[in-house]
């Protein structure tokens, strides 16, 4: 008799359960026995899908960044690079609020030393999006990496406040739009053009 094939749904359940335990109780609480109990399976199942608890922790971060990448990939590219930059920010916020435990594992826990590069490609997308705005003449000719860091920390801060219950999620759109506008004008964009891009992106993303 051939062995029962691995079920991707069980693996996903284990990853999400591990993310919940890490976020709510910290790394010390995440054990093989605890994870199996959370999902209602055997400890052997944990080893079937992962080599051990270190691999479980890596899988949590990788799943988080995979979901973020999927949200970014689902955002269409248009002829307006500034609007696209805003839409990517909306996708980032949506992903963080939809996957709170994974988000905490991605950005609020120290990554394993051999796993620190995971997710770099999602930040590179932000750098590339900023570069498009510079090349289009909308932003000043500066290093896009620095502007990308500013935009990411703004978005990260808003998600973190919402997940901590310090800022109602429904207020994020209003605050993030205003902060984004101020940054874009500071980066050199025309205020009227920046407002049109922000409004267009948020309208299209919500629909």
N, C-alpha and C positions, 0 to 999 in steps of 0.2 A: 504494500500500500504506500503510495507516495505521500509525503508530508503535506499537511494542510497549507495552502498558500497564505502568505502574509496579507492581512487586510489593511489597506491604506487608511480606512476609517478608524481602525483601532489605533494606528500610529498617530493620527491627528488628535484623537482623544487623549492619548498619553502626553503629547506635546502641550495641548491646551491645559490639561490638568497640572502638568509640571509648572507652566507659566503662572497659574493661579496660586499654587503653593509658594512659589518663589516671591511673587508680588505681595501676598498676604502675610507670610510667615518667615520669609528669608531662606537662604540656602541651607541652613542647618536642618530645617524641617523636611527638606526634600530627600527622601530615602526610597529605596526600591520598594519596600513594603508599603510605605505611605502612598506612593504613586500608583501601585497596583490596586490598593484599596479605593483610591479616588475614582478609578475607572471601573472597578468591579471585575478585575481580572487577576491572574496569578502573577507572582513575581517573575516567573519564567517568561511571561509575555514581554516584560520589559527588556529582557536580554534577547528575546527573539527579534525585536525591532531596533534595539540599540545595544552597543557593546557594553554599556555600563552607564552610571549616572553622569559621568563627565560628558559622554556623548549625548545624553538627554539634554543637558544644559546647552550644549552647542546647537542641538536641533531646535531648541526653543528660540534662540537668537536667529538662526537661519530661517525658520518659519516666519518670524516677525518681519524680517527684511524681504522675504519672498512676497509676503502679502503687501508690503509697502510698494515693492516694485510692480506688482500687479495693478495696484491703484494708479500708479504713475503711468503705466503702459496704457491704461484705459482712457487716459486723458488725450484727446486728439490734438495734433499739432496744426496751428493755423498760420496765417500770414502775419499775425501780430505777435511778435515775440514777448512783449510785455504782458499781454493777455494770457499767453501760454504760461508765463512764469507765475501769474496769479492762480491760474487753474491748477498748476502743479502744487501750489501751496494749499489750495482747497482739498486736493486729493490727499495730501500729507495729513491734514487735520482730520479728514474723514476716517482715514485708516487708523490714526491714533485713538480716536474716540470709539471706533468700532472694535478695536483689539487692545483694550487697556492693559491686560496682563502681559501680553506679548510686548507691548510698547515699553512697559517698565523694564522688562528683561533686556530689551534692546538698548535703552538709553539711560536707565537709572541703576544698573548693576555693572560692576566692573567685568569686562569680558575676559575670558581665559587668554593667557598670553599668546597661545597659538591660534587664536580665533579672532584677534583684534581687527583683522582686515575685512572681515565679513561685513557687508553693507556699504563698503566704500563706493561701490558702483552707484548706489542710490544718491550719495552726495555728489558724485561726479556728474550726475544728470542735472543737478541744481547748478553746478559750476557751468556746464555747457549751456544751460538755459540763460544764465546771466550773460555769458559770452555772446549769445545771439542778440541780446538787447544792446550790448556795446557795439557789435558789428553793424547793427541797424542804425546806429547813431542816436539811439534813445538815451543811453547812459554815457557818462564820461569814459574816456579811454583810461581805464585803470585795470588792476589785476582782478579778474572776475572771482578769484578764490576768496578774497577778502569780503566782497559783497555777498557772496554765497554764505559765508559764515554768519554774517549779520542776519540775513534772511532766515537761515536755519535756526539760529538761537531765538529769534522772535517767535517762529512757529512752534518750536519745541517748548518755549516758555508758556505759550498759550495752552498747549495740550497738557502740559504738566499741571498747570493751575486748575484746569477743568477736571483732570483725573483725581486731583487731591480734594476736589469739592470746594475749592476756594474761588472759582469763577464759574457761574452757570454756563453750561455749554451753549445755550441759546444766545448768549452775549458775545460769543467768540467772533462771529461773522462781522458784527459791527466794529468791534475793537480792531480786529485784524485788518479790515479794509482801511480804516483810518491810519493805522500804523504803516501799512504797506504804501499808501499814498505818500505819506511823509518821507519814507525812505526813498521811493522812486524819484520824487522831486529833488531830494538831496543827492541822488545819484546823477542828476542832470536832466531828467525827463521834463518835458513841458507839462505844467500842472493840468491843463485841459486834456491833453493827450493821455496822460497817466490816468485821469479820472475815467475817460472813455474806455480805456483798456481794462481797468479794474471792474467797472460796471458790466462790461461785455462778458468778461470771464466769469464773474459770479453769476450772472443771469444764465449764461449757457451751461455752466456746471450744474446749477440747481435743476436744470431741465434735462 
